[in-house]
Amino acid sequence: MHGPAPLPFNALRAFEVAARTGSFVNAGAELSVSAAAVSQQVKSLEGVLGKQLFLRQGNRITLTDAGRILYPRVESALSELRDATRSLQAAPRRARLTVSVLPSLADLWLIPALAAFSGRTRIDLRVETDPVDLAREGVDMRLTYGAHYYPDHLVDRLFSDGLVAWSAPEADLPNAPASLPDEALIHTDWGRDYGMQPDWAQHFEALGLRRHPDLSAGLRVASTAMAASAARAGLGVALLPQRLAEADERSGRLRRIGGVGAQLPRDYVLIVPNARARHRAVQALRAHLLAVATG
């Protein structure tokens, strides 16, 4: 089966201008082509339609009955195309921002926060660990844990957080932290830059429990995001920042076991290079994220 023949756009345009100006010469002047070229385009359109569109009398042209039927429709269609083109050209371009974010903060907090962002902004999201050379990498905004790598930039505190034990709702595990078996505990290696982060022993101590778990037992992962994924999959109990796990709790993918224990020693922060601070799109996204963080 063959589709519809392509529209002879140039021929239709030549016909519309010739009909409006009443002359192939005038039409050629408007279209910046010769009168002969306009005449040839009209002839090709007449061949496609199988109808004569103009009566030619020397240098004068007059619309035939077929031409009078076709002209208002072609004129209207071309006018709509011109209006649509002008509208698109006049529409403001959407701003594009490059946002750099710590992996765990991206998965567990930023993505849900961006879902509610109604700004006319396109976001290129880059998930990467610290430190990031914001100027060299062309980053408009960085969300991370602690501002110690970025002393010369604008810093906003998003929130502080404390650790809570989390597991999959269907996991066959006790509801009390004191009763959790050592082999069910998921351990997070925070990396050399975050060596002072609390572990399970400190968490239990903060809960007032006299317990010294075997830190060599259980699953060991390399990031908070991996710990959350392992807990969702039923592989054990993850020690996760409360704010970062709340979206999973609301969706029923994680349940908390006990209350908030050890506090994280640093805040989660939003970093904006000073050179980008006055950018309207940066200001809009910054205001939105701060509202989500404090809401």
RAFEN-V973311 format. One record per helix or strand of 3 or more residues. SS is the DSSP state (@ for helix, = for strand). FROM is the first residue (numbers start at 1). TO is the last residue. If there is no record, write none. Layout:
# RAFEN-V973311
((SS/FROM/TO) (SS/FROM/TO))
This chain:
# RAFEN-V973311
((@/9/21) (@/24/31) (@/35/49) (=/54/57) (=/60/63) (@/65/90) (=/95/101) (@/103/115) (=/121/127) (=/141/145) (=/154/159) (=/162/167) (@/177/179) (@/182/184) (=/185/188) (@/192/194) (@/200/206) (@/224/232) (=/237/241) (@/242/250) (=/255/257) (=/268/272) (@/274/276) (@/280/294))
